[in-house]
Amino acid sequence: MPTYCPFCGGRLIYDNRVRLYTCQSCGVTLTLDEIVMEREKLAGLARGSDTKKKEAQGYLKWWLSSKKQSED
Ligand SMILES: [Zn+2]
């Protein structure tokens, strides 16, 4: 059960009459599907950037070490 806003982390209040979650902090209204979607999007972005960063670091290390070896 999602209770926190995917945008600001504020508390979401469920309104039975309109079947929407309203954020107490930023005032955004979301359906359950939208909350799940936004969370997955954010989680995917976080994972993606992390992997890219690690790949870049690994490549740099390899490039530096291979350069050193060829100079020796
Ligand atoms: Zn919010």
PDB file of the backbone (N, CA, C, O) and the ligand in Angstrom, with CONECT records:
HET     ZN  A 101       1
ATOM      1  N   MET A   1       0.839  -1.218   0.000  1.00  0.00           N
ATOM      2  CA  MET A   1       0.000   0.000   0.000  1.00  0.00           C
ATOM      3  C   MET A   1       0.864   1.254   0.000  1.00  0.00           C
ATOM      4  O   MET A   1       1.558   1.533   0.978  1.00  0.00           O
ATOM      5  N   PRO A   2       0.825   2.000  -1.079  1.00  0.00           N
ATOM      6  CA  PRO A   2       1.674   3.195  -1.138  1.00  0.00           C
ATOM      7  C   PRO A   2       1.106   4.319  -0.279  1.00  0.00           C
ATOM      8  O   PRO A   2      -0.075   4.652  -0.378  1.00  0.00           O
ATOM      9  N   THR A   3       1.930   4.883   0.539  1.00  0.00           N
ATOM     10  CA  THR A   3       1.466   5.963   1.396  1.00  0.00           C
ATOM     11  C   THR A   3       2.317   7.210   1.250  1.00  0.00           C
ATOM     12  O   THR A   3       2.032   8.230   1.878  1.00  0.00           O
ATOM     13  N   TYR A   4       3.363   7.144   0.425  1.00  0.00           N
ATOM     14  CA  TYR A   4       4.229   8.311   0.282  1.00  0.00           C
ATOM     15  C   TYR A   4       4.319   8.780  -1.172  1.00  0.00           C
ATOM     16  O   TYR A   4       4.335   7.974  -2.102  1.00  0.00           O
ATOM     17  N   CYS A   5       4.377  10.083  -1.339  1.00  0.00           N
ATOM     18  CA  CYS A   5       4.409  10.708  -2.656  1.00  0.00           C
ATOM     19  C   CYS A   5       5.709  10.356  -3.395  1.00  0.00           C
ATOM     20  O   CYS A   5       6.795  10.500  -2.834  1.00  0.00           O
ATOM     21  N   PRO A   6       5.604   9.896  -4.645  1.00  0.00           N
ATOM     22  CA  PRO A   6       6.806   9.556  -5.397  1.00  0.00           C
ATOM     23  C   PRO A   6       7.620  10.779  -5.814  1.00  0.00           C
ATOM     24  O   PRO A   6       8.780  10.649  -6.206  1.00  0.00           O
ATOM     25  N   PHE A   7       7.020  11.956  -5.732  1.00  0.00           N
ATOM     26  CA  PHE A   7       7.712  13.185  -6.155  1.00  0.00           C
ATOM     27  C   PHE A   7       8.438  13.864  -5.007  1.00  0.00           C
ATOM     28  O   PHE A   7       9.595  14.260  -5.145  1.00  0.00           O
ATOM     29  N   CYS A   8       7.757  14.001  -3.873  1.00  0.00           N
ATOM     30  CA  CYS A   8       8.365  14.763  -2.775  1.00  0.00           C
ATOM     31  C   CYS A   8       8.521  13.934  -1.507  1.00  0.00           C
ATOM     32  O   CYS A   8       9.145  14.392  -0.550  1.00  0.00           O
ATOM     33  N   GLY A   9       7.966  12.721  -1.480  1.00  0.00           N
ATOM     34  CA  GLY A   9       8.077  11.883  -0.292  1.00  0.00           C
ATOM     35  C   GLY A   9       7.081  12.241   0.794  1.00  0.00           C
ATOM     36  O   GLY A   9       7.130  11.703   1.900  1.00  0.00           O
ATOM     37  N   GLY A  10       6.172  13.160   0.469  1.00  0.00           N
ATOM     38  CA  GLY A  10       5.150  13.556   1.439  1.00  0.00           C
ATOM     39  C   GLY A  10       4.111  12.474   1.641  1.00  0.00           C
ATOM     40  O   GLY A  10       4.063  11.499   0.892  1.00  0.00           O
ATOM     41  N   ARG A  11       3.294  12.644   2.636  1.00  0.00           N
ATOM     42  CA  ARG A  11       2.291  11.642   2.953  1.00  0.00           C
ATOM     43  C   ARG A  11       1.098  11.749   2.019  1.00  0.00           C
ATOM     44  O   ARG A  11       0.607  12.846   1.752  1.00  0.00           O
ATOM     45  N   LEU A  12       0.630  10.604   1.519  1.00  0.00           N
ATOM     46  CA  LEU A  12      -0.521  10.576   0.624  1.00  0.00           C
ATOM     47  C   LEU A  12      -1.781  10.194   1.400  1.00  0.00           C
ATOM     48  O   LEU A  12      -1.777   9.267   2.210  1.00  0.00           O
ATOM     49  N   ILE A  13      -2.835  10.919   1.135  1.00  0.00           N
ATOM     50  CA  ILE A  13      -4.120  10.639   1.760  1.00  0.00           C
ATOM     51  C   ILE A  13      -5.077  10.112   0.697  1.00  0.00           C
ATOM     52  O   ILE A  13      -5.272  10.751  -0.337  1.00  0.00           O
ATOM     53  N   TYR A  14      -5.664   8.969   0.942  1.00  0.00           N
ATOM     54  CA  TYR A  14      -6.577   8.371  -0.031  1.00  0.00           C
ATOM     55  C   TYR A  14      -7.981   8.926   0.154  1.00  0.00           C
ATOM     56  O   TYR A  14      -8.517   8.973   1.261  1.00  0.00           O
ATOM     57  N   ASP A  15      -8.563   9.346  -0.973  1.00  0.00           N
ATOM     58  CA  ASP A  15      -9.933   9.862  -0.948  1.00  0.00           C
ATOM     59  C   ASP A  15     -10.851   8.835  -1.605  1.00  0.00           C
ATOM     60  O   ASP A  15     -10.797   8.625  -2.816  1.00  0.00           O
ATOM     61  N   ASN A  16     -11.671   8.217  -0.813  1.00  0.00           N
ATOM     62  CA  ASN A  16     -12.577   7.166  -1.301  1.00  0.00           C
ATOM     63  C   ASN A  16     -13.547   7.657  -2.372  1.00  0.00           C
ATOM     64  O   ASN A  16     -13.864   6.921  -3.307  1.00  0.00           O
ATOM     65  N   ARG A  17     -14.014   8.879  -2.245  1.00  0.00           N
ATOM     66  CA  ARG A  17     -15.043   9.386  -3.158  1.00  0.00           C
ATOM     67  C   ARG A  17     -14.521   9.513  -4.578  1.00  0.00           C
ATOM     68  O   ARG A  17     -15.231   9.196  -5.533  1.00  0.00           O
ATOM     69  N   VAL A  18     -13.285   9.974  -4.724  1.00  0.00           N
ATOM     70  CA  VAL A  18     -12.718  10.156  -6.074  1.00  0.00           C
ATOM     71  C   VAL A  18     -11.696   9.081  -6.407  1.00  0.00           C
ATOM     72  O   VAL A  18     -11.199   9.021  -7.531  1.00  0.00           O
ATOM     73  N   ARG A  19     -11.379   8.228  -5.428  1.00  0.00           N
ATOM     74  CA  ARG A  19     -10.399   7.144  -5.600  1.00  0.00           C
ATOM     75  C   ARG A  19      -9.049   7.683  -6.057  1.00  0.00           C
ATOM     76  O   ARG A  19      -8.422   7.155  -6.975  1.00  0.00           O
ATOM     77  N   LEU A  20      -8.635   8.723  -5.406  1.00  0.00           N
ATOM     78  CA  LEU A  20      -7.343   9.334  -5.730  1.00  0.00           C
ATOM     79  C   LEU A  20      -6.542   9.541  -4.455  1.00  0.00           C
ATOM     80  O   LEU A  20      -7.091   9.732  -3.370  1.00  0.00           O
ATOM     81  N   TYR A  21      -5.234   9.497  -4.623  1.00  0.00           N
ATOM     82  CA  TYR A  21      -4.339   9.818  -3.512  1.00  0.00           C
ATOM     83  C   TYR A  21      -3.906  11.270  -3.649  1.00  0.00           C
ATOM     84  O   TYR A  21      -3.488  11.700  -4.724  1.00  0.00           O
ATOM     85  N   THR A  22      -4.005  12.016  -2.574  1.00  0.00           N
ATOM     86  CA  THR A  22      -3.586  13.405  -2.585  1.00  0.00           C
ATOM     87  C   THR A  22      -2.399  13.581  -1.642  1.00  0.00           C
ATOM     88  O   THR A  22      -2.421  13.130  -0.497  1.00  0.00           O
ATOM     89  N   CYS A  23      -1.368  14.244  -2.149  1.00  0.00           N
ATOM     90  CA  CYS A  23      -0.175  14.467  -1.340  1.00  0.00           C
ATOM     91  C   CYS A  23      -0.394  15.657  -0.411  1.00  0.00           C
ATOM     92  O   CYS A  23      -0.852  16.717  -0.838  1.00  0.00           O
ATOM     93  N   GLN A  24      -0.067  15.468   0.843  1.00  0.00           N
ATOM     94  CA  GLN A  24      -0.235  16.543   1.820  1.00  0.00           C
ATOM     95  C   GLN A  24       0.827  17.609   1.665  1.00  0.00           C
ATOM     96  O   GLN A  24       0.624  18.753   2.072  1.00  0.00           O
ATOM     97  N   SER A  25       1.962  17.246   1.076  1.00  0.00           N
ATOM     98  CA  SER A  25       3.070  18.198   0.971  1.00  0.00           C
ATOM     99  C   SER A  25       3.011  19.034  -0.304  1.00  0.00           C
ATOM    100  O   SER A  25       3.054  20.262  -0.241  1.00  0.00           O
ATOM    101  N   CYS A  26       2.911  18.368  -1.477  1.00  0.00           N
ATOM    102  CA  CYS A  26       2.953  19.128  -2.730  1.00  0.00           C
ATOM    103  C   CYS A  26       1.578  19.226  -3.385  1.00  0.00           C
ATOM    104  O   CYS A  26       1.417  19.947  -4.370  1.00  0.00           O
ATOM    105  N   GLY A  27       0.583  18.510  -2.852  1.00  0.00           N
ATOM    106  CA  GLY A  27      -0.777  18.668  -3.340  1.00  0.00           C
ATOM    107  C   GLY A  27      -1.106  17.924  -4.619  1.00  0.00           C
ATOM    108  O   GLY A  27      -2.190  18.106  -5.173  1.00  0.00           O
ATOM    109  N   VAL A  28      -0.196  17.089  -5.101  1.00  0.00           N
ATOM    110  CA  VAL A  28      -0.438  16.345  -6.326  1.00  0.00           C
ATOM    111  C   VAL A  28      -1.487  15.254  -6.061  1.00  0.00           C
ATOM    112  O   VAL A  28      -1.518  14.662  -4.982  1.00  0.00           O
ATOM    113  N   THR A  29      -2.350  14.996  -7.065  1.00  0.00           N
ATOM    114  CA  THR A  29      -3.314  13.912  -6.939  1.00  0.00           C
ATOM    115  C   THR A  29      -2.946  12.799  -7.916  1.00  0.00           C
ATOM    116  O   THR A  29      -2.694  13.053  -9.094  1.00  0.00           O
ATOM    117  N   LEU A  30      -2.917  11.587  -7.426  1.00  0.00           N
ATOM    118  CA  LEU A  30      -2.483  10.451  -8.237  1.00  0.00           C
ATOM    119  C   LEU A  30      -3.407   9.256  -8.032  1.00  0.00           C
ATOM    120  O   LEU A  30      -3.963   9.056  -6.952  1.00  0.00           O
ATOM    121  N   THR A  31      -3.556   8.471  -9.088  1.00  0.00           N
ATOM    122  CA  THR A  31      -4.219   7.182  -8.937  1.00  0.00           C
ATOM    123  C   THR A  31      -3.182   6.172  -8.466  1.00  0.00           C
ATOM    124  O   THR A  31      -1.980   6.433  -8.517  1.00  0.00           O
ATOM    125  N   LEU A  32      -3.652   5.029  -8.013  1.00  0.00           N
ATOM    126  CA  LEU A  32      -2.728   3.992  -7.556  1.00  0.00           C
ATOM    127  C   LEU A  32      -1.794   3.579  -8.691  1.00  0.00           C
ATOM    128  O   LEU A  32      -0.599   3.382  -8.472  1.00  0.00           O
ATOM    129  N   ASP A  33      -2.333   3.448  -9.891  1.00  0.00           N
ATOM    130  CA  ASP A  33      -1.521   3.074 -11.053  1.00  0.00           C
ATOM    131  C   ASP A  33      -0.421   4.102 -11.312  1.00  0.00           C
ATOM    132  O   ASP A  33       0.719   3.748 -11.612  1.00  0.00           O
ATOM    133  N   GLU A  34      -0.779   5.364 -11.192  1.00  0.00           N
ATOM    134  CA  GLU A  34       0.199   6.428 -11.444  1.00  0.00           C
ATOM    135  C   GLU A  34       1.318   6.405 -10.405  1.00  0.00           C
ATOM    136  O   GLU A  34       2.483   6.632 -10.731  1.00  0.00           O
ATOM    137  N   ILE A  35       0.961   6.135  -9.177  1.00  0.00           N
ATOM    138  CA  ILE A  35       1.970   6.072  -8.116  1.00  0.00           C
ATOM    139  C   ILE A  35       2.949   4.940  -8.394  1.00  0.00           C
ATOM    140  O   ILE A  35       4.163   5.118  -8.301  1.00  0.00           O
ATOM    141  N   VAL A  36       2.410   3.777  -8.736  1.00  0.00           N
ATOM    142  CA  VAL A  36       3.256   2.618  -9.030  1.00  0.00           C
ATOM    143  C   VAL A  36       4.160   2.912 -10.232  1.00  0.00           C
ATOM    144  O   VAL A  36       5.348   2.588 -10.231  1.00  0.00           O
ATOM    145  N   MET A  37       3.567   3.535 -11.255  1.00  0.00           N
ATOM    146  CA  MET A  37       4.304   3.870 -12.474  1.00  0.00           C
ATOM    147  C   MET A  37       5.456   4.825 -12.178  1.00  0.00           C
ATOM    148  O   MET A  37       6.583   4.611 -12.623  1.00  0.00           O
ATOM    149  N   GLU A  38       5.160   5.880 -11.421  1.00  0.00           N
ATOM    150  CA  GLU A  38       6.180   6.881 -11.091  1.00  0.00           C
ATOM    151  C   GLU A  38       7.298   6.262 -10.257  1.00  0.00           C
ATOM    152  O   GLU A  38       8.473   6.578 -10.442  1.00  0.00           O
ATOM    153  N   ARG A  39       6.923   5.389  -9.350  1.00  0.00           N
ATOM    154  CA  ARG A  39       7.928   4.751  -8.494  1.00  0.00           C
ATOM    155  C   ARG A  39       8.863   3.877  -9.321  1.00  0.00           C
ATOM    156  O   ARG A  39      10.078   3.882  -9.126  1.00  0.00           O
ATOM    157  N   GLU A  40       8.276   3.130 -10.243  1.00  0.00           N
ATOM    158  CA  GLU A  40       9.088   2.257 -11.096  1.00  0.00           C
ATOM    159  C   GLU A  40      10.009   3.075 -11.991  1.00  0.00           C
ATOM    160  O   GLU A  40      11.157   2.705 -12.238  1.00  0.00           O
ATOM    161  N   LYS A  41       9.478   4.194 -12.468  1.00  0.00           N
ATOM    162  CA  LYS A  41      10.273   5.086 -13.329  1.00  0.00           C
ATOM    163  C   LYS A  41      11.477   5.615 -12.552  1.00  0.00           C
ATOM    164  O   LYS A  41      12.605   5.600 -13.045  1.00  0.00           O
ATOM    165  N   LEU A  42      11.218   6.084 -11.329  1.00  0.00           N
ATOM    166  CA  LEU A  42      12.287   6.638 -10.507  1.00  0.00           C
ATOM    167  C   LEU A  42      13.306   5.560 -10.148  1.00  0.00           C
ATOM    168  O   LEU A  42      14.513   5.799 -10.187  1.00  0.00           O
ATOM    169  N   ALA A  43      12.818   4.386  -9.802  1.00  0.00           N
ATOM    170  CA  ALA A  43      13.714   3.286  -9.438  1.00  0.00           C
ATOM    171  C   ALA A  43      14.563   2.890 -10.644  1.00  0.00           C
ATOM    172  O   ALA A  43      15.751   2.603 -10.503  1.00  0.00           O
ATOM    173  N   GLY A  44      13.950   2.875 -11.830  1.00  0.00           N
ATOM    174  CA  GLY A  44      14.675   2.528 -13.048  1.00  0.00           C
ATOM    175  C   GLY A  44      15.747   3.553 -13.362  1.00  0.00           C
ATOM    176  O   GLY A  44      16.854   3.193 -13.763  1.00  0.00           O
ATOM    177  N   LEU A  45      15.432   4.821 -13.183  1.00  0.00           N
ATOM    178  CA  LEU A  45      16.397   5.880 -13.451  1.00  0.00           C
ATOM    179  C   LEU A  45      17.569   5.787 -12.491  1.00  0.00           C
ATOM    180  O   LEU A  45      18.721   5.950 -12.894  1.00  0.00           O
ATOM    181  N   ALA A  46      17.282   5.527 -11.232  1.00  0.00           N
ATOM    182  CA  ALA A  46      18.328   5.455 -10.222  1.00  0.00           C
ATOM    183  C   ALA A  46      19.268   4.294 -10.531  1.00  0.00           C
ATOM    184  O   ALA A  46      20.488   4.436 -10.451  1.00  0.00           O
ATOM    185  N   ARG A  47      18.692   3.148 -10.882  1.00  0.00           N
ATOM    186  CA  ARG A  47      19.511   1.989 -11.214  1.00  0.00           C
ATOM    187  C   ARG A  47      20.334   2.253 -12.471  1.00  0.00           C
ATOM    188  O   ARG A  47      21.517   1.917 -12.531  1.00  0.00           O
ATOM    189  N   GLY A  48      19.694   2.859 -13.476  1.00  0.00           N
ATOM    190  CA  GLY A  48      20.363   3.104 -14.745  1.00  0.00           C
ATOM    191  C   GLY A  48      21.581   3.995 -14.599  1.00  0.00           C
ATOM    192  O   GLY A  48      22.643   3.696 -15.144  1.00  0.00           O
ATOM    193  N   SER A  49      21.429   5.094 -13.860  1.00  0.00           N
ATOM    194  CA  SER A  49      22.542   6.026 -13.721  1.00  0.00           C
ATOM    195  C   SER A  49      23.672   5.395 -12.911  1.00  0.00           C
ATOM    196  O   SER A  49      24.849   5.653 -13.163  1.00  0.00           O
ATOM    197  N   ASP A  50      23.307   4.580 -11.955  1.00  0.00           N
ATOM    198  CA  ASP A  50      24.300   3.919 -11.126  1.00  0.00           C
ATOM    199  C   ASP A  50      25.143   2.959 -11.967  1.00  0.00           C
ATOM    200  O   ASP A  50      26.368   2.921 -11.849  1.00  0.00           O
ATOM    201  N   THR A  51      24.478   2.200 -12.799  1.00  0.00           N
ATOM    202  CA  THR A  51      25.185   1.232 -13.642  1.00  0.00           C
ATOM    203  C   THR A  51      26.101   1.946 -14.622  1.00  0.00           C
ATOM    204  O   THR A  51      27.239   1.529 -14.838  1.00  0.00           O
ATOM    205  N   LYS A  52      25.600   3.023 -15.213  1.00  0.00           N
ATOM    206  CA  LYS A  52      26.396   3.768 -16.187  1.00  0.00           C
ATOM    207  C   LYS A  52      27.650   4.338 -15.541  1.00  0.00           C
ATOM    208  O   LYS A  52      28.728   4.316 -16.135  1.00  0.00           O
ATOM    209  N   LYS A  53      27.504   4.846 -14.327  1.00  0.00           N
ATOM    210  CA  LYS A  53      28.617   5.432 -13.601  1.00  0.00           C
ATOM    211  C   LYS A  53      29.694   4.371 -13.370  1.00  0.00           C
ATOM    212  O   LYS A  53      30.882   4.608 -13.591  1.00  0.00           O
ATOM    213  N   LYS A  54      29.247   3.199 -12.920  1.00  0.00           N
ATOM    214  CA  LYS A  54      30.190   2.126 -12.637  1.00  0.00           C
ATOM    215  C   LYS A  54      30.893   1.676 -13.909  1.00  0.00           C
ATOM    216  O   LYS A  54      32.094   1.404 -13.903  1.00  0.00           O
ATOM    217  N   GLU A  55      30.144   1.602 -14.990  1.00  0.00           N
ATOM    218  CA  GLU A  55      30.729   1.184 -16.271  1.00  0.00           C
ATOM    219  C   GLU A  55      31.780   2.186 -16.720  1.00  0.00           C
ATOM    220  O   GLU A  55      32.842   1.795 -17.205  1.00  0.00           O
ATOM    221  N   ALA A  56      31.498   3.457 -16.566  1.00  0.00           N
ATOM    222  CA  ALA A  56      32.432   4.497 -16.981  1.00  0.00           C
ATOM    223  C   ALA A  56      33.704   4.433 -16.139  1.00  0.00           C
ATOM    224  O   ALA A  56      34.809   4.580 -16.661  1.00  0.00           O
ATOM    225  N   GLN A  57      33.547   4.218 -14.866  1.00  0.00           N
ATOM    226  CA  GLN A  57      34.706   4.123 -13.984  1.00  0.00           C
ATOM    227  C   GLN A  57      35.565   2.916 -14.343  1.00  0.00           C
ATOM    228  O   GLN A  57      36.794   2.987 -14.357  1.00  0.00           O
ATOM    229  N   GLY A  58      34.893   1.813 -14.630  1.00  0.00           N
ATOM    230  CA  GLY A  58      35.607   0.597 -15.002  1.00  0.00           C
ATOM    231  C   GLY A  58      36.376   0.787 -16.289  1.00  0.00           C
ATOM    232  O   GLY A  58      37.507   0.318 -16.413  1.00  0.00           O
ATOM    233  N   TYR A  59      35.781   1.464 -17.241  1.00  0.00           N
ATOM    234  CA  TYR A  59      36.421   1.707 -18.526  1.00  0.00           C
ATOM    235  C   TYR A  59      37.637   2.611 -18.354  1.00  0.00           C
ATOM    236  O   TYR A  59      38.687   2.387 -18.957  1.00  0.00           O
ATOM    237  N   LEU A  60      37.476   3.627 -17.527  1.00  0.00           N
ATOM    238  CA  LEU A  60      38.581   4.565 -17.293  1.00  0.00           C
ATOM    239  C   LEU A  60      39.774   3.849 -16.678  1.00  0.00           C
ATOM    240  O   LEU A  60      40.918   4.071 -17.073  1.00  0.00           O
ATOM    241  N   LYS A  61      39.490   2.983 -15.702  1.00  0.00           N
ATOM    242  CA  LYS A  61      40.552   2.218 -15.060  1.00  0.00           C
ATOM    243  C   LYS A  61      41.274   1.340 -16.080  1.00  0.00           C
ATOM    244  O   LYS A  61      42.502   1.263 -16.102  1.00  0.00           O
ATOM    245  N   TRP A  62      40.480   0.684 -16.920  1.00  0.00           N
ATOM    246  CA  TRP A  62      41.056  -0.211 -17.925  1.00  0.00           C
ATOM    247  C   TRP A  62      41.915   0.583 -18.908  1.00  0.00           C
ATOM    248  O   TRP A  62      43.002   0.154 -19.297  1.00  0.00           O
ATOM    249  N   TRP A  63      41.398   1.756 -19.301  1.00  0.00           N
ATOM    250  CA  TRP A  63      42.092   2.591 -20.280  1.00  0.00           C
ATOM    251  C   TRP A  63      43.416   3.087 -19.714  1.00  0.00           C
ATOM    252  O   TRP A  63      44.442   3.079 -20.394  1.00  0.00           O
ATOM    253  N   LEU A  64      43.374   3.525 -18.439  1.00  0.00           N
ATOM    254  CA  LEU A  64      44.586   4.028 -17.799  1.00  0.00           C
ATOM    255  C   LEU A  64      45.624   2.917 -17.632  1.00  0.00           C
ATOM    256  O   LEU A  64      46.810   3.136 -17.879  1.00  0.00           O
ATOM    257  N   SER A  65      45.188   1.737 -17.217  1.00  0.00           N
ATOM    258  CA  SER A  65      46.119   0.634 -16.982  1.00  0.00           C
ATOM    259  C   SER A  65      46.714   0.126 -18.296  1.00  0.00           C
ATOM    260  O   SER A  65      47.889  -0.233 -18.357  1.00  0.00           O
ATOM    261  N   SER A  66      45.895   0.101 -19.336  1.00  0.00           N
ATOM    262  CA  SER A  66      46.401  -0.400 -20.623  1.00  0.00           C
ATOM    263  C   SER A  66      47.378   0.613 -21.214  1.00  0.00           C
ATOM    264  O   SER A  66      48.330   0.233 -21.896  1.00  0.00           O
ATOM    265  N   LYS A  67      47.150   1.883 -20.958  1.00  0.00           N
ATOM    266  CA  LYS A  67      48.040   2.923 -21.468  1.00  0.00           C
ATOM    267  C   LYS A  67      49.408   2.820 -20.778  1.00  0.00           C
ATOM    268  O   LYS A  67      50.456   2.936 -21.413  1.00  0.00           O
ATOM    269  N   LYS A  68      49.361   2.599 -19.456  1.00  0.00           N
ATOM    270  CA  LYS A  68      50.579   2.471 -18.666  1.00  0.00           C
ATOM    271  C   LYS A  68      51.427   1.311 -19.175  1.00  0.00           C
ATOM    272  O   LYS A  68      52.645   1.415 -19.324  1.00  0.00           O
ATOM    273  N   GLN A  69      50.738   0.207 -19.433  1.00  0.00           N
ATOM    274  CA  GLN A  69      51.443  -1.003 -19.853  1.00  0.00           C
ATOM    275  C   GLN A  69      52.113  -0.825 -21.216  1.00  0.00           C
ATOM    276  O   GLN A  69      53.220  -1.313 -21.445  1.00  0.00           O
ATOM    277  N   SER A  70      51.431  -0.125 -22.108  1.00  0.00           N
ATOM    278  CA  SER A  70      52.004   0.029 -23.436  1.00  0.00           C
ATOM    279  C   SER A  70      53.189   0.997 -23.437  1.00  0.00           C
ATOM    280  O   SER A  70      54.060   0.927 -24.304  1.00  0.00           O
ATOM    281  N   GLU A  71      53.208   1.888 -22.465  1.00  0.00           N
ATOM    282  CA  GLU A  71      54.318   2.844 -22.374  1.00  0.00           C
ATOM    283  C   GLU A  71      55.572   2.213 -21.777  1.00  0.00           C
ATOM    284  O   GLU A  71      56.691   2.632 -22.072  1.00  0.00           O
ATOM    285  N   ASP A  72      55.366   1.190 -20.925  1.00  0.00           N
ATOM    286  CA  ASP A  72      56.497   0.559 -20.238  1.00  0.00           C
ATOM    287  C   ASP A  72      57.363  -0.281 -21.102  1.00  0.00           C
ATOM    288  O   ASP A  72      58.341  -0.856 -20.624  1.00  0.00           O
TER     289      ASP A  72
HETATM  290 ZN    ZN A 101       4.184  15.262  -2.976  1.00  0.00          ZN2+
END
